[in-house]
Amino acid sequence: MTQLDCTVSSCMYCKDNYCSKGDITISGKNASHPGDTCCESFQERKDGASNSNGHPSATVNVDCEAEKCKYNENCSCHAGHIGIAGGQACKCQETECTSFVCR
């Protein structure tokens, strides 16, 4: 599992910079820098609703579609720690994996 620091406060799975989903998917098949990636698992928190999808955890399983990322091994992230940014994103394309490093 990968340690995750998520700062996308508008995501229904984010609480205290942790994720309660348990697993996430990073997209960006042809990404060459972090801005070309996004957290496909992002779901916007509507109407100030609280996170009701489990317990937030510092570690998650990360499926990675970013083929050019040096941490991607067989579509799985093998970085010890990753960051997801996007602040007040309204859709997944407004998020990114800040730990992406092109091979």
Salt bridges, closest charged atoms under 4 A:
ASP23 OD1 - LYS21 NZ 3.29
ASP36 OD1 - HIS33 NE2 3.34
GLU44 OE1 - LYS46 NZ 3.26
GLU67 OE2 - LYS29 NZ 3.93
GLU73 OE1 - HIS78 NE2 3.89
